[in-house]
Amino acid sequence: MPQAHLTLDPSFRIAPVNRRLFGSFVEHMGRCVYTGIYEPGHPAADENGFRTDVLELTREMGVSVVRYPGGNFVSGYRWEDGVGPDRPTRLDLAWRQIETNAFGLNEFMTWTRAAGVEPMMAVNLGTRGLQEACDLLEYTNHPSGTQWSDLRVKHGVTDPYRIKLWCLGNEMDGPWQIGHKTAHEYGRLANETAKAMRLVDPDLELVLCGSSNSGMPTFGAWEATVLEHAYDAVDYLSLHNYYEENGDLPGFLCSAVDMDRYISAIVATADHIGAKLRRKKKINLSFDEWNVWNQSRFAGRERSPFQEAPELIEDTFTAADAVVVGDFLITLLRHTDRVSIACQAQLANIIAPIRTEPGGPAWRQTIFHPFALTARHARGTVLRVEPSGPLLETERYGEAPALSAVATVDESQVALFAVNRSPDQDLDLTVRLPA
């Protein structure tokens, strides 16, 4: 049997475990919201229409932060449609759906409190811009005495929400994005929007859009350009990536090799721009969309005729998918010195760890379990373990280590997280402890 070794030593510290690494994502796409987290009239719905079975699974999963309302959806979204008694029905051009706006900002914030998660709000920098972002921030965070804060009070929310985490748009480099922009256009808009939002509320943490994935032709150049425009005004740079098997199981099981390289490349770019601008401040990363996704299986289905809450990319996951998700979580922990936020996309039904049946049950998918276990046991400080062992040959990534591992330690326990990436061989692991 192949042999692998690693050393567990509390001296080999990376950084404290950041609970925001265990984030998720709720978008107005398919059935994530409607008949996912929200279904008035369901046997398990509470007085707000929230599915309590989904709430219980969200808490069991250990989700810490939830990004909302998109995703591609946000680039055409009027946030005002989702507050107050009058909710217009709109066309959602991002996913070609009918959006009733029955669930909006105040419902989401009530849901986050029921779930015990931190909100991460995205603003529309596709069809809208600086003023609308400031109006939304005034509605959510200003106490009272102004047009938008008083409107929130009128809607029954006396105390401000004090939302700290904000995304400055979504995937603005993508030609599919409503209001797609060049790097210079977006960088300048994001910088001016960030500056204005901080005038409304200086106590914010702002996320700048990086590339939509590492395969984009503008990858690298996009990050460098937008950071040159907005470095001083933001706190984080976003990363998005999805991975699929696509008939290559050995390569798929090593997908975290690419995630690791992607993170390292973005860190190098951010630090290069920081040095070029002669800044002491470090830009950290928000990996706020990641998951396994069999994209080829669902190609073209997102362009269905306009309808309410259609079934979109409701993938059924395998044991191999769960192994890869566990490896992604290991990789995020290994980079916790620079990756401060991570959101698995999405929470319910859309390539999700939680699936639901309208009017029926909710259940855990295979990818639910590595997330829940890691969120439960990763505590204290992340330790670097540097495993040694056999290498696997893959077409996608060349040689890759068969063993992926990381550890955490706090006052009461040491937790070791390890994955065998081989599709067909057991791996004997020896763990050395300090004398």
C-alpha positions, 0 to 999 in steps of 0.5 A, a space after each residue: 500500500 502507498 505510504 504518506 507521512 505528515 508532522 503535526 506540530 503546534 509551532 507550524 502555525 499559519 493563521 487563526 481559523 476565520 469563521 467566514 471561510 464557511 460561507 454560502 450563497 443565496 441568489 434569486 436563481 432557479 429554486 434557491 429562494 422560492 421553494 428553497 429557503 422560502 415557501 409560504 404554505 409549506 408544512 414546515 414554513 414559519 410565520 415568515 414563510 421560511 422553511 424551518 427544515 432548511 433553516 435547521 440544515 443551514 445551522 447544522 451545516 455550520 454556515 457563517 456568512 451568506 452572500 445575497 442577492 447574486 450573482 448575475 441576478 444582482 446586475 439587473 436588480 432594483 433593490 427597492 422592488 423587494 421592500 415595502 408592501 407594493 412588490 412589482 413583478 419583473 423580468 429577470 434578464 440574467 436567468 430569464 425568470 419571472 421575479 415576483 419580489 415576494 422575498 426581498 431585503 427585509 425578508 433576507 435579513 430576517 432569515 439571516 437572523 433566524 439562521 444565525 449567519 452574517 449577511 454579505 450584500 452585493 450592490 448592482 454596478 451593472 444597470 445601476 451605480 454609485 447613487 443606488 448603492 448609497 441609497 441601499 446602504 442608507 436604507 440598511 445602515 443609517 439610523 433614521 431621519 433621512 428619506 431611505 432610513 425613514 422608509 426602512 422604519 416605515 417598513 417596520 424595521 426600527 433599528 439599522 441592520 449595520 451590514 458590514 460586508 458589501 460586494 461591489 458588483 458581480 463578475 463584471 469582467 464576464 461578457 454574459 454580465 448585464 452591464 459588463 464593463 472593461 477593467 478600467 471602466 469597472 475599476 474606476 466605478 468601483 473606486 468611486 462607489 467605495 469612496 461614496 459608500 464609506 462617506 455614508 458609513 465608514 465602518 464597511 468591508 468592501 469586496 472588489 470584483 476579480 475575474 469570474 474564473 481563472 480561465 478568463 482571457 483577461 485573468 491577471 490583467 483584470 485583477 492588476 487593472 482594477 486594483 490599480 484603480 481601487 486599491 486604497 478604497 477596498 479590503 478584499 478581491 473576489 475569486 470565483 471558480 467551479 470544477 467538474 469531472 467531465 469524464 476525467 475522474 483522476 483529474 477531477 479528484 485533484 481539482 484543489 491543485 488548481 484552486 491552490 494555484 489560483 489563490 497563489 496567483 491572485 495573492 502575488 498579483 495583489 501584492 505586486 500592485 501593493 508594492 507598485 503603489 507603495 502601500 503597506 496595506 495588504 488586500 485579502 481575498 474573498 473566494 465568494 463563489 466556489 463549488 463542484 458543478 457539472 456544467 456540461 450536463 446543464 449547458 443551455 438550460 439556463 435560457 429557458 422561457 420566462 417562468 417563476 422559480 424554474 428548475 435550474 442546475 439542480 445537480 445530484 452529487 456523488 461521493 467523488 464530489 464530496 471528496 473534492 469539496 473536502 479538498 477545497 475546504 482544506 485548501 481554503 484553510 491552508 490559505 487562511 492567512 490571505 483568504 478571509 471569506 469563502 462562499 460555497 455556491 449555492 445554499 439550496 437546490 442550485 448545485 447545492 448541499 441542501 435540496 428541497 421538494 416543493 411542499 415536500 422534504 429537504 435533504 442533505 447531499 453528499 457535499 453537505 457532509 465535508 462542509 459540516 464536518 470541517 465547519 464543526 471541527 476547524 477551530 483555533 489556529 491553522 497548522 501547516 502540515 506539509 505532507 509527503 507521499 506518492 504523486 498522481 499523474 493527471 492530464 489536467 494538472 500534471 503531477 499532483 500529491 495523492 495526499 492533501 491535508 491541513 490541521 487546526 489546534 485550539 485549547 481542547 483539540 487538534 483536528 486533522 483534515 485529510 483527503 486521498 485524491 487517488 481514484 483507485 488506491 488506498 493510502 496509508 498515512 503516518 502522523 508524526 507528533 512532536 516529542 
